[in-house]
Each structure stands twice: as structure tokens, then as C-alpha cells.
Amino acid sequence: MQIGDAAEDAQKKIDAMQEQQMLMLAHLKQSLAALPPPDPKQATSNPEAAAREEKRRHLMKLLAEIERRINEENARPKKRYISPATREEVYAMYYDALRRKIEDRGTHNFPEMAGRKLYGELTMIVTVNHDGRVLDTEVVETSGNLTLDRRAAIIARAAAPFGAFNEAMRRKADQIVVVSRFKFTKDDTLETKLTER
């Protein structure tokens, strides 16, 4: 399975799990609302009332746990994986501008070592924050030359910032993750291309 496909599948599973959590939360709240109000006098003498209070405590505990998990999940940054299969125009346009900036930077600052140009291809994952900063770069398929790999990561970081996400992007993501093929060609240019790896 390719990285892009795996990311899309993972995103669908996360969305389904979040929907399921929200349904469970709604069901628990309905169950709690359906219970008669607590009566402290009855809870000690009536076994049925005591069982209801035990159920109420159990539901409240479950409710608190689900809400805690939802709040934890909401506190994490939402990531959107960009791949050749990504169809949303806002992401495609953002990626295109990002790609051009990285290519310009790499062409104007073509990697060299000891006065010799470094040529080769590598695959890198670039994580971009909603404010356009590069948060992380990771070479996942090396060019075979560690110096070139390092220079490619420096080029990707130096090309930033790429501009803040627009409102449509922000609704779905706090960060985007791009898997890109970097090709340093013999005509001293950098070409990048989205890849599934």
C-alpha cells in the first residue's frame, strides 16, 4: 500500500471513529436524561432506587471518559495528507504554490559539495503548519548521498513560509503532510512531484 492511500484510509477510519464517539456521547446523555431524578431518601431503602443510582454513576463515569477522549483528540493538530489522489482544489492550489517555492529555492541554491554539483533523487515527507511554517522534514527514500538528503531538507525548510491556510483549509486541517519526490537534475534544476511513494 502506498503512503498516500494509507493516509487516506487512516483519515477515513479516524472520521468514522469520531462519528461513533459522538453517537455514543449522545446516547449516554439520552440515557442519563431518561433516568428519574435522584432521591437520596429512596437510594438507601429501595433496592431499585439504589440500582438506578449505581447505573447513573456508571453512565456519568462513561460520559466523563468519552468527553475526556474527545477533548484530548480535539487538542491534537488535525493533519491532512496531500497525495496525487487529493481532489480538493484549495489543497491542490496550496501544494502547487509550495512546490514552486521549493523548486525555485532548490534551483537557485543548487546543492554542491567541494565545488561539485550534487545530482540525485529522494523522497521526503514535509509537514507544514497552518501558518505556513515547515514543522518537519523526513527523508523516507534516500538519494544514496546523505549530503544531498540534508541539503534537500534545508531547501524545503528555507523555502517556507508558504502562507497561512485559508478558511476552507483550516476547517479540515491544522497541518498538511506532503510526500514529495525531489529530483536534482543534470540541468541544475530541482523538480518536485507529489508521490504515493
Rosetta blueprint (number, residue, H / E / L):
1 M L
2 Q L
3 I H
4 G H
5 D H
6 A H
7 A H
8 E H
9 D H
10 A H
11 Q H
12 K H
13 K H
14 I H
15 D H
16 A H
17 M H
18 Q H
19 E H
20 Q H
21 Q H
22 M H
23 L H
24 M H
25 L H
26 A H
27 H H
28 L H
29 K H
30 Q H
31 S H
32 L H
33 A H
34 A H
35 L L
36 P L
37 P L
38 P L
39 D L
40 P H
41 K H
42 Q H
43 A H
44 T H
45 S H
46 N L
47 P H
48 E H
49 A H
50 A H
51 A H
52 R H
53 E H
54 E H
55 K H
56 R H
57 R H
58 H H
59 L H
60 M H
61 K H
62 L H
63 L H
64 A H
65 E H
66 I H
67 E H
68 R H
69 R H
70 I H
71 N H
72 E H
73 E H
74 N H
75 A H
76 R L
77 P L
78 K L
79 K E
80 R E
81 Y E
82 I E
83 S L
84 P L
85 A L
86 T L
87 R L
88 E L
89 E H
90 V H
91 Y H
92 A H
93 M H
94 Y H
95 Y H
96 D H
97 A H
98 L H
99 R H
100 R H
101 K H
102 I H
103 E H
104 D H
105 R H
106 G H
107 T H
108 H H
109 N L
110 F L
111 P L
112 E E
113 M E
114 A L
115 G L
116 R E
117 K E
118 L L
119 Y L
120 G E
121 E E
122 L E
123 T E
124 M E
125 I E
126 V E
127 T E
128 V E
129 N E
130 H L
131 D L
132 G L
133 R L
134 V E
135 L E
136 D E
137 T E
138 E E
139 V E
140 V E
141 E E
142 T L
143 S L
144 G L
145 N L
146 L H
147 T H
148 L H
149 D H
150 R H
151 R H
152 A H
153 A H
154 I H
155 I H
156 A H
157 R H
158 A H
159 A L
160 A L
161 P L
162 F L
163 G L
164 A L
165 F L
166 N L
167 E H
168 A H
169 M H
170 R H
171 R H
172 K H
173 A L
174 D L
175 Q E
176 I E
177 V E
178 V E
179 V E
180 S E
181 R E
182 F E
183 K E
184 F E
185 T L
186 K L
187 D L
188 D L
189 T L
190 L E
191 E E
192 T E
193 K E
194 L E
195 T L
196 E L
197 R L
